[in-house]
Amino acid sequence: MRNMEKRIYRFVDSPVGLLFLGITEGCLSDLSFAAERGRFDPGDGWKKAREPFRDIVSQLEAYFGGELKRFDIPLLLRGTGFQRSAWSELLRIPYGKTISYGEQARRMGNPKACRAVGGANRANPVAVIVPCHRVIGKSGRLTGFGGGLPIKEQLLALEKASGFIPL
């Protein structure tokens, strides 16, 4: 992290639990499940704020209400080149659809990189909006999710319940 960055945060309730939202230099840089963070203090360098999150919260509410299928939020996604490539591929998975880790690796041009894709998805800094929950095991089973499998299941059920392609 650069010393001069302006980093603000807010916690917000959602149907899948308390969410931590973080903005860095005007872009959403963090969205994680508060329980996953293990604490409610974001640490040094963060300042609590409400106002800059109005549009993000509004879009999240519309998503959880089944009214929003695609987010329009500026993102700051920091990671390795491979991670950013994996996250970019996640953004291409349509609402209400799932793919396997192997399929994601294949789409990235490296079909043998399933485990690396799983690691990159696990490092996704902006859960829900960068939809790593849409990636499942090749058998169709739910596997790995930073917020826990029950939350992954809830997110997939929400998207399925909105009338899109079933899993």
QUINOR-V270281 format. One record per helix or strand. SS is the DSSP state (helix for helix, strand for strand). FROM is the first residue (numbers start at 1). LEN is the number of residues. If there is no record, write none. Layout:
# QUINOR-V270281
SS & FROM & LEN
SS & FROM & LEN
This chain:
# QUINOR-V270281
strand & 7 & 6
strand & 19 & 6
strand & 27 & 7
helix & 34 & 4
strand & 47 & 2
helix & 51 & 14
strand & 75 & 1
helix & 81 & 10
strand & 99 & 2
helix & 101 & 7
helix & 114 & 9
strand & 126 & 1
helix & 132 & 3
strand & 135 & 2
helix & 149 & 13
